[in-house]
């Protein structure tokens, strides 16, 4: 003969001795539930932490994911219907708004096209939460009063040094002649104004130099105006041919013009192309060397799309360079690109720096710091107070006595940990800046979000 199961024996004993079954059912129920049942209050439901839509009358496992159900206490202070989360797109029948769908469809009642619910407006209350005493002991919310503040934002941007497009130059032959010696061996070399570049043999240049020496000698001897005129004409020609004034004085002192005459660079820059070759004859206008003039350089910086609206020509920018740690230079933004880079979603802005010493070289990495001062004193709250779902921005505001409401807001600029509030809050309201995600989780878990007009 089989022995009866223990569970069956206990059940028979309970029936025989008329012991209330309710006592044993409440034995494993949370104390708060037992108190409410004992006081004949509304009983909550059992739900799944992963699937809040599941609501059961008794403990067990979630029919979707098999997780153990948890007990959701009722909230008698905020008697709210259980509704769909407003983060989702909801469609409903035009004449039967209670009939909803998560996608565009036709109404199953009258066959008319469903319409999409409008997004909640700024300031609208979308959730309410009342914390119980047991929850308050473990929940320490930090609040912040909505207040006006002068806002500024420091923007750190990265960029690089580039050569100005219009700053290209060359060292030309201003008179025909043959190259006898070169002083710059290769491209990439730096040339400063006044540096020797080539020695040339030019009969015309030698003849002009000798004319100057003879004319000046005769003028000093006779002081006749015609000799002075010849001397000045010869001197001007030599200067136009690219001869330095110190060379002309030296020729007069030595009473001699060298056969190979040195040509000095009239500009500074980096050699991009070397054309001078020993023995090559250059005509007037041909270039000995092509230079990239970097006496002024551009610093081009990338501004992210979300910050591009704040940038304007004339703003100050502090620049630092990895090659010169601790050294900063200040300039102004003189160009803002009218076109956004679609690949990187950035906008190029530019500042110009003087570079007479040639320390800044094209390609160097640069770091810029731009400070934006926003007009007026807008309402602000801490950035941590905002819950951004991607479709809307929500803050939790206090109502006192452990009551909280979630409101839709619109925001503007962010600055030093604060966010500008453009709509949805009033000055003096207190918002939760630490602990708001716990309130959000409470509302989501127990179906607290709803479509509710602000009262």
C-alpha positions, 0 to 999 in steps of 0.5 A: 500500500502506498503512503499518502504524500505529505502535502495531501496529509497536511491538506486533509489535516487542515480541513479536518481541524478547520484551520483557516487556509488563509493563514498558511497562504499568508505565511510566505507573503511579504509583511507589507502584503499581510498588513494590507490584507489584514486591514482589508486594503487593496491587494497588489499583483505579482509581476516579472522584473523583465516583463512588467506587462505580466500580472499574476494574482499569485507567486510563480514564474514568468510565463515568458522568461521563467524568472521568479515573479516579484510582488508589486505593491499597490499605490493607493495614493496615486490611483493610476491605470496601467498603460503602455509605455509612452516611449513606444509608438502607439496607434489607436482607433479614431473613435475607440481610443482604448483600442491600441496597437504598437504599429500602424494598422486598421481598427478591428472594430470599424475598419478605419485607419488607426492614428498615431498618438501625439508625443507628450508636450513639455511640462506634461506629467507622464508618471507618478510614484509614491514611496513607502516607508520601507522604500524611503529608508533605502532611498536618499534622493538629492534634489536641486531647485530650478534656477537661473544661471549665467552659462558658458561653455569651454570647448576643447577641439583638435586640429592641425597646422596647415600652410595657407593656400595663398602663401606660396612663393618662389625665388625667381631669376630677375636677370638671365644667367648661368648657375655656378653654385647652389646653396640649398641642396634639396626640397624640404629645406627651410629658407629665411629671407636674406639667405644665399641661394645661388651664385650666377654668372651673368654678363649683363649683371656684371656690366650693370655693376661696372656702370654703377662703379664708374658713374659713382666714381665720376660723380664723387670726383666732379659732382656733376648731375649727369654722373649722379643720374647715371649712378642712380639709374645703375643702382636701381637696375641692380636692385631690380635684378635682385642684388642686395644693397650691401653687395652694391656698397661692397662693389663700390668699396672694392671697385670690383664686380665679381664674376659669380654673383650671389643671389639672396632669397627675398622671402622665407619658406620651405622649399617645395621644388628645387629647380636650380642645377649647376650649369643650367641657364635661367631666363628672366622670370624662371624660378630657382626654387619654389617655396611654401611661405609659412611666415603665417600659418593656418590652424584648422580645427574640427567642431562636432555638429552639435557644437557648430551652432555656437561657433562664429567668426571673431571668437577668441581661441587659445591654441597649444601644440604638442611640440611646445608643451606649456606654450600657448598662443591666442588667435581669432576664428577667421573662417567657418566652413559653410559645409559640414563633413557628412562622413565625420559630422564635423565642421572646419573652423580656422584661425591664423597665426604669425610664424616668423620664427618658423616654429610651427610646421605644417602637419603639427597637431594642435589643440584649441580651447574656445569659450562660449558665453551664452546670452542671458540667464536661462533656467538650468538643472544638473545634467544628471537630473535628465533621463534622455530616452532618445525620443523624449527627456524626462525629469523627476520633480518632488511633490513632498511626502515622498511623492514624485512626478515625471515631467517631459522637458525640452533642453538647450545648451549644456554647460559645465554639468548643467543643462538649459531648460527651455520648456517644462519646468518653472523656477524654484521647482525641485528636481531629483538629480541623484536617484532619479533612475531608481524612480524611473525603474519603479515607474517602469516596473510597475506600470507607472508611466501614462498619458496624463494631462498636467494638473 
